[in-house]
C-alpha cells in the first residue's frame, strides 16, 4: 500500500493546472527546483511518471491524466474531513448560502438570536456555483431551487413557488390573468448551458412530446431579462415573486405546470447543531413571497 503525501499531491495538481513548473512554483510560493524534486518524489511513490516537460511548459502523461481527477477528489475529501472535524470540535460557525431571488433573512435572524455567540454568515451563491458550493465547503447549507444535484446531500423541501412567464410589457400576452403552455407553443424561450435546468424551466419537451422552441443562450439572470425585454425570447421563472423586475418586462402566471420547489441542502454527513437548528428555523420561517 502506498502512503501518499497530500502536500505532494497538491503540488502535482498545481503543475497540472498551470501546465508549467515555473508558474505553478510561483502560485505555490516555492522555488522551481524544489517543486521539481517534490514531483519526482510523488512519481517515485506511485511508480509512474506523471508529467513531461515540453518547450511550452509541461503536459500530463497517460498516467498523469488518470491520476489527476483522483488527486483532486483526494484533496477535496481531505479538506472536507478537516472542515467537518473543526465543525464538530467548534460548532459555533455556519455559512448559509442562497441563490438569486431567495430570502433567508428570517431564519438567519432567528439562528443568531438563538445562538448569540455563534458566527452566522450568509453568502450569495452564483447560479454556476450552486452545484459545487457544498462539496467545495464554500457554504454549510444552501437554499436554492430545484433542479439541484442531490447526490451526497441531505435535501429538505421548504416551500413551493408558482412558475410565471416573463415577457416584454408590449407583448400580446402581457396583462392576461394567466397563460398556458398552449399559449406559448411557438414562442422561443431563453436557454442556459445546463441541460437539466433547461429541461425543467423551459418545460422541454412539452407534455405532448413537442420540443420547446429554442431561444438565445443566456449566461446570467440579467442576460435573460435583457433578452426578454428586447423581444428576442420569453422566459419561465419563479424569481420575480421574490425579486425586482425591470420596468420593461412583466410576468403572467403560468397555469397547468408544477410549481418550483425551494429546498435547503446540506452535506449528508453534516451533524452540526447550527445546521440542524437552521434547518428547523428555515422550515418554519421561510415562505414563498406573498404567502
N, C-alpha and C positions, 0 to 999 in steps of 0.2 A: 504494500500500500504506500502511495506517495503522499507525504505531508506537504501541502502547498503553502508557501508563504504568501499571504494575501497582499503584502506590500509589493512583491514581485508581480503578482497578477495585475495589480493596479498599474504598475509601470508598463506592462505589456499592452494593456488596453489603451493607455495614453499614446504609445507609439503607433498602435493600430489605427487610432482615430486621427492622429495628426499626419500619419504616413511619412513621418520624418523624425529621425532621432533628435536632431537639434531643436526643433520646435517643441517636441514632447519634453525634452530636458528643461527647456525654459518654463513650460507650463508646470512642471513638477518641482521647479526650483532646485535642481541638482545639475551637476556637470554632465556633459555628454559622455565622456569616458566612463563615469560611474554608472550611468544608465545602461551603457552597452554591457558592462560587466554584470549588472543585475539581470538583464535579459538572457545573457549566456547562462547564468545560474539557473534561471527558470527552465531554459531549454534542456539543461543537464538533468534537472529534476524530472522532467517529462520524458526525456529520451527522444526528443523530436525537435527539429528546427522549426521555429515559428515565423521568423522574419528573414527577408532577404534585402540587402541593400541594393539600390538602383541609382543610376545617375540623377534621377529626380528626387530620391529620398529613400523610401523603403516600401516593401509590399509584403503581404501575407503569403506564406507558403500554403500548400493544401492543408497541412496540419494546423497552421495558424487560423485558417478560415473555419475549420471545425471547432477549434478551441475558443475563438473569440466570443460567440454568443453564450457559451457556457461560462466563460470567465466573467462576463458582465452579470449573468444571473447569480454567480457565486458572490460577487461583490454586493449586489443588491440584497441577497439573502443575509449576508453578514451585517450590512448596515441596518436591515430591518430587525435582526436579532438584537443588536446593540440598542436600538431605539426602544424596543419592547421591554428590554431589561431595565433601561433607565426609567421608563414609564411605570414599571412595576415597583421600582425602588422609590421613585419620587412621583407619585400620581397627582402632581399639582400643576400640570401644564397640558393644555389641549389647543389645537388649532382647528377651527371649524371652517371648512371650505364651502363655497357656494358658487353656483354658476349664474349667469345673467338672468335678471328678472325674478330672482327668488330672494325673499326677505327672511333672514334668520334672526333678526334682532330680538324678538320677544323671547326666544329660547336662550339666546346668548345672555340676555339681561338676567333671566331667571337663574341661569347657571352661576353667573357672577354673584348674585345675591345669596345663593345657597352656599357657595364656596368663596368667600371674600378674599381668602389668601391665595387662591389659585390664579395662575397666569392663563387667562382665557383669551385667545386670539382669534381673529377672523381673517380669512384670505379669499379674495375673489379668484376663482379658477377659470382660466380661459377655456373656451369650448374645446380647443385642440388638446388641452392637458387633462381633461376630465377623466380619461381612461387610464392615466398613469399617476395622477396626483396621490392616490392612496398607496400604491405599490412603491412609489419613489419617496414616500414618507414626507411629502410636502404638506399634507394635512392628515389629521387623525380621523375625521369624519367628513363626509361630503354630501351636501344636499343638492340634488340635481334632478333632471328629468330623465325618464326612460325614453328611448332605449339606452341602456348602460351596461357594459360587460360586468356580469355578476360573479365570474369565477374568482374564488379566493376572497369574496366579500360577503359580509352579512348585510342584507338589504331589508329595509323596513319601508313600506309604503306609508306616506304621511297624509297625502290628500290628492284629489283629482282636480284637473283644470279643464274646462271645456275648450276644445280647439276652435280657433277662429280663422277666418280668411282675411289676409291683409291685402288691400288693393288701393289704387290711387283714388283720391277724392272724386275725380271726374269719371270714374269707371261706371259702366252701365249697371253694375250690381251694387254700387255704393248707395247706402241709405235703406236697403232692404232689411226687413226684420230678421231674415235668415236666408241661407242658401244651402244647397245640397251638392253632392258630387256631380249630379247630372247638370247642374247649372254651370259648372266649370269643366265639363268634359273635354272641351277643346282649348282650354286656357293653359298656356305654358306656365310651369311652376319653377321657381328658383331651385337650383341644385346645389349640393355641397359635396365635398370629396368623400365623405363617409357613406358607403353604400347602405349600411344598416339604418343610419339616420335618414337617408334619402327615402328608403322604402317606407319608413314609418311616417315621416312628416309630409311626404308627397302622396302618401297612400298609393303606393306603386308596387304591384299592379292594383287596379281598381277591383271592386267586388265582382265585376263581370269578366275579369281577366284582361281587360284592356290596359296597356301601359299608360302611365301618366305622361302627358305631353312635356317634353324636355324644354327647360328654360336655361338661361345663362347660369354659369357657376359663380357662387359667392364664397369668399374666403372668411368673411366675418359678418356679424349681425348687421353692422352699419352698411356693408355692401348689399345685403339682402334688401334692406329698406330703400336704398338708393335705386336698385333695380326695379323695385315695385313702384316707387314714386315717379320714375322716368317712363313707366308704361311698358317696360320690357317683359315683365312677368308678374305673376301673383305669388303669394306665399301662404302657407298654413303654419300657424304657430299658436302658442299659448302665452307668449311673453307679454303682449300688450296689457293683459289683465294686471300685471304687477310692475309694468314698466311705463315709460313715457313715449308716446308715438310722435313722429314728425308731424307737422301740421298739414303736409301734403299727402298723407296716407291715412286710411281709416280701416276699421275692422267690421266684419259682419259675422255673426255666429254661424258655425258650420254644423248643420244638423245631420244625423244619420251616421256619425263616426264615433268611435270610442274616445273618451276623454284622455288627455295626457295624464301621466302619473308622476307625481313628485315623490322622490324617495330619499331616504337617508342611508348612505352606505358607509360601512366601517370594515376594517380588516377582520377577517373571520376569527382570527385568534386574539383579537383585542379584548382585554378584560379590564381596562382602566375604569375606575369608579367614575371619572369625569365623562367618559364616553357613555357609560350606562346611564348616568344622570342626564346627559344632554339628549340621549335618545328618548328618554321619558318626557322631558320638557318639550321636545320637538313634536312628539305625538299629540301632546295636549295643546300646545300654543301655536303651532304653525298651521296656518289655514290658507286656502286659496284666496286671492284678492277678491273682496266683495262678498265672501261667505261668512 
